[in-house]
């Protein structure tokens, strides 16, 4: 059961594609489980790098580049490479990631759609895929709510399931954003995560994430994540 929980949670993590809001520090994506509705700034690319460590020792590393062009400012196209050192996958997964923004959060409420897939490099099997609806509610300039829900596929005991997630983000000052989120895959796993993102005002092209969370199943699994996002 422990390794299956890790597989489910790792799949949830790989769904996340970097999204940058117009504000310099309010931005979901990266190593967060729950994503916002916004695409990368048009004409900008980014590369996200993070490492997640599960207690007592499994984990994975992730590299995810993505871009949004000026000609299609509503579309973000990217890819992800994740290498797992766990009991279930223990192999690299590679696949495309795409996000479509139907309405920006600046219009009042943001709506988007995220599509992802990952293939096991060693076997060629489909390891995961998802189609997730994204909603962002900007309550104030310093506080917003993100809600996710949709279909997910994971090569596990429950290959097809419903994914849900909710997140609050608060700009606490000093170029720091506080994030708290809860998520689940039913039937499967429920978890939560809390973290800080530092986006230095002098260098807003960089994000630094420090996160800690827990998944709840027959075995409660703690995990810690360090992440960096670079935009260019």
KACORBEL-V23392 format. One record per pair of residues at least 6 apart in sequence whose C-alpha atoms are under 8 Angstrom apart, sorted by the first residue. I is the first residue (numbers start at 1). J is the second residue. If there is no record, write none. Layout:
i | j
I | J
I | J
This chain:
i | j
1 | 218
1 | 219
2 | 218
2 | 219
3 | 86
3 | 87
3 | 88
4 | 88
4 | 156
4 | 157
5 | 188
5 | 189
5 | 215
5 | 217
6 | 58
6 | 86
6 | 88
7 | 88
7 | 89
7 | 156
8 | 154
8 | 156
8 | 185
8 | 188
8 | 189
9 | 189
9 | 215
10 | 60
11 | 128
11 | 154
12 | 33
13 | 31
13 | 32
13 | 33
14 | 62
14 | 80
14 | 82
15 | 33
15 | 97
15 | 116
15 | 130
16 | 29
16 | 30
16 | 31
16 | 32
16 | 33
16 | 34
16 | 35
17 | 29
17 | 30
17 | 35
17 | 64
17 | 97
18 | 28
18 | 29
18 | 30
18 | 35
18 | 39
18 | 40
18 | 46
18 | 48
18 | 66
19 | 27
19 | 28
19 | 29
19 | 30
19 | 35
19 | 36
19 | 37
19 | 38
19 | 39
19 | 40
20 | 26
20 | 27
20 | 28
20 | 29
20 | 38
20 | 39
20 | 40
20 | 41
21 | 27
21 | 38
21 | 39
21 | 40
21 | 41
22 | 41
24 | 199
24 | 201
24 | 204
25 | 171
25 | 175
25 | 176
25 | 177
25 | 197
25 | 198
25 | 199
26 | 142
26 | 169
26 | 170
26 | 171
26 | 177
27 | 36
28 | 34
28 | 35
28 | 36
28 | 169
29 | 35
29 | 36
30 | 48
30 | 49
30 | 50
30 | 227
30 | 228
30 | 229
31 | 50
31 | 209
31 | 211
31 | 225
31 | 226
31 | 227
33 | 165
33 | 181
33 | 183
34 | 146
34 | 147
34 | 148
34 | 165
34 | 166
34 | 167
34 | 181
34 | 183
35 | 134
35 | 146
35 | 147
35 | 148
36 | 112
36 | 134
36 | 135
36 | 136
36 | 146
36 | 147
37 | 101
37 | 104
37 | 105
37 | 110
37 | 111
37 | 112
37 | 113
37 | 134
37 | 135
37 | 136
37 | 146
38 | 101
38 | 104
38 | 105
38 | 110
38 | 111
38 | 112
39 | 68
39 | 73
39 | 74
39 | 75
39 | 76
39 | 99
39 | 100
39 | 101
40 | 46
40 | 67
40 | 68
40 | 76
41 | 68
41 | 73
42 | 67
42 | 68
42 | 69
42 | 70
42 | 72
42 | 73
43 | 67
43 | 68
43 | 69
43 | 70
43 | 73
44 | 67
44 | 68
44 | 69
44 | 231
44 | 232
45 | 65
45 | 66
45 | 67
45 | 68
45 | 231
45 | 232
46 | 65
46 | 66
46 | 67
46 | 229
46 | 230
46 | 231
46 | 232
47 | 63
47 | 64
47 | 65
47 | 66
47 | 229
47 | 230
47 | 231
48 | 62
48 | 63
48 | 64
48 | 65
48 | 227
48 | 228
48 | 229
48 | 230
49 | 61
49 | 62
49 | 63
49 | 64
49 | 227
49 | 228
49 | 229
50 | 61
50 | 62
50 | 63
50 | 225
50 | 226
50 | 227
50 | 228
51 | 59
51 | 60
51 | 61
51 | 62
51 | 225
51 | 226
51 | 227
52 | 59
52 | 60
52 | 61
52 | 223
52 | 224
52 | 225
52 | 226
53 | 59
53 | 60
53 | 223
53 | 224
53 | 225
54 | 221
54 | 222
54 | 223
54 | 224
55 | 221
55 | 222
55 | 223
58 | 84
58 | 85
58 | 86
58 | 87
59 | 84
59 | 85
59 | 86
60 | 82
60 | 83
60 | 84
60 | 85
60 | 86
61 | 82
61 | 83
61 | 84
62 | 80
62 | 81
62 | 82
62 | 83
63 | 80
63 | 81
63 | 82
64 | 78
64 | 79
64 | 80
64 | 81
65 | 78
65 | 79
65 | 80
66 | 76
66 | 77
66 | 78
66 | 79
67 | 76
67 | 77
67 | 78
68 | 74
68 | 75
68 | 76
68 | 77
69 | 75
69 | 76
74 | 100
74 | 101
74 | 102
75 | 98
75 | 99
75 | 100
75 | 101
76 | 98
76 | 99
76 | 100
77 | 96
77 | 97
77 | 98
77 | 99
78 | 96
78 | 97
78 | 98
79 | 94
79 | 95
79 | 96
79 | 97
79 | 98
80 | 93
80 | 94
80 | 95
80 | 96
80 | 97
80 | 118
81 | 92
81 | 93
81 | 94
81 | 95
82 | 92
82 | 93
82 | 94
83 | 90
83 | 91
83 | 92
83 | 93
84 | 90
84 | 91
84 | 92
85 | 91
91 | 120
91 | 121
91 | 122
92 | 120
92 | 121
92 | 122
93 | 118
93 | 119
93 | 120
93 | 121
93 | 127
94 | 117
94 | 118
94 | 119
94 | 120
94 | 121
95 | 116
95 | 117
95 | 118
95 | 119
96 | 116
96 | 117
96 | 118
97 | 114
97 | 115
97 | 116
97 | 117
98 | 114
98 | 115
98 | 116
99 | 112
99 | 113
99 | 114
99 | 115
100 | 112
100 | 113
100 | 114
101 | 110
101 | 111
101 | 112
101 | 113
102 | 110
102 | 111
102 | 112
102 | 113
103 | 109
103 | 110
103 | 111
103 | 112
104 | 110
104 | 111
105 | 111
105 | 136
105 | 137
105 | 138
106 | 138
108 | 137
108 | 138
109 | 135
109 | 136
109 | 137
109 | 138
110 | 134
110 | 135
110 | 136
110 | 137
111 | 133
111 | 134
111 | 135
111 | 136
112 | 133
112 | 134
112 | 135
113 | 131
113 | 132
113 | 133
113 | 134
114 | 130
114 | 131
114 | 132
114 | 133
114 | 134
115 | 129
115 | 130
115 | 131
115 | 132
116 | 128
116 | 129
116 | 130
116 | 131
117 | 126
117 | 127
117 | 128
117 | 129
117 | 130
118 | 126
118 | 127
118 | 128
118 | 129
119 | 125
119 | 126
119 | 127
119 | 128
120 | 126
120 | 127
126 | 155
127 | 153
127 | 154
127 | 155
128 | 152
128 | 153
128 | 154
128 | 155
129 | 152
129 | 153
129 | 154
130 | 150
130 | 151
130 | 152
130 | 153
131 | 150
131 | 151
131 | 152
132 | 148
132 | 149
132 | 150
132 | 151
132 | 152
132 | 163
133 | 148
133 | 149
133 | 150
134 | 146
134 | 147
134 | 148
134 | 149
135 | 146
135 | 147
135 | 148
136 | 144
136 | 145
136 | 146
136 | 147
137 | 144
137 | 145
137 | 146
138 | 144
138 | 145
139 | 145
142 | 169
142 | 170
142 | 171
142 | 172
143 | 168
143 | 169
143 | 170
143 | 171
144 | 168
144 | 169
144 | 170
145 | 166
145 | 167
145 | 168
145 | 169
146 | 166
146 | 167
146 | 168
147 | 164
147 | 165
147 | 166
147 | 167
148 | 163
148 | 164
148 | 165
148 | 166
149 | 162
149 | 163
149 | 164
149 | 165
150 | 162
150 | 163
150 | 164
151 | 160
151 | 161
151 | 162
151 | 163
152 | 159
152 | 160
152 | 161
152 | 162
152 | 163
153 | 159
153 | 160
153 | 161
154 | 160
158 | 187
158 | 188
161 | 185
161 | 186
161 | 187
162 | 185
162 | 186
162 | 187
163 | 183
163 | 184
163 | 185
163 | 186
164 | 183
164 | 184
164 | 185
165 | 181
165 | 182
165 | 183
165 | 184
166 | 181
166 | 182
166 | 183
167 | 179
167 | 180
167 | 181
167 | 182
168 | 179
168 | 180
168 | 181
169 | 177
169 | 178
169 | 179
169 | 180
170 | 177
170 | 178
170 | 179
171 | 177
171 | 178
172 | 178
175 | 198
175 | 199
175 | 200
175 | 201
176 | 196
176 | 197
176 | 198
176 | 199
177 | 196
177 | 197
177 | 198
178 | 194
178 | 195
178 | 196
178 | 197
179 | 194
179 | 195
179 | 196
179 | 197
180 | 192
180 | 193
180 | 194
180 | 195
181 | 192
181 | 193
181 | 194
182 | 190
182 | 191
182 | 192
182 | 193
183 | 190
183 | 191
183 | 192
184 | 190
184 | 191
188 | 217
189 | 215
189 | 216
189 | 217
190 | 215
190 | 216
190 | 217
191 | 213
191 | 214
191 | 215
191 | 216
192 | 213
192 | 214
192 | 215
193 | 211
193 | 212
193 | 213
193 | 214
194 | 211
194 | 212
194 | 213
195 | 209
195 | 210
195 | 211
195 | 212
196 | 209
196 | 210
196 | 211
197 | 207
197 | 208
197 | 209
197 | 210
198 | 207
198 | 208
198 | 209
199 | 205
199 | 206
199 | 207
199 | 208
200 | 206
200 | 207
205 | 229
205 | 230
205 | 231
205 | 232
206 | 228
206 | 229
206 | 230
206 | 231
207 | 227
207 | 228
207 | 229
207 | 230
208 | 226
208 | 227
208 | 228
208 | 229
209 | 225
209 | 226
209 | 227
209 | 228
210 | 224
210 | 225
210 | 226
210 | 227
211 | 224
211 | 225
211 | 226
212 | 222
212 | 223
212 | 224
212 | 225
213 | 222
213 | 223
213 | 224
214 | 220
214 | 221
214 | 222
214 | 223
215 | 221
215 | 222
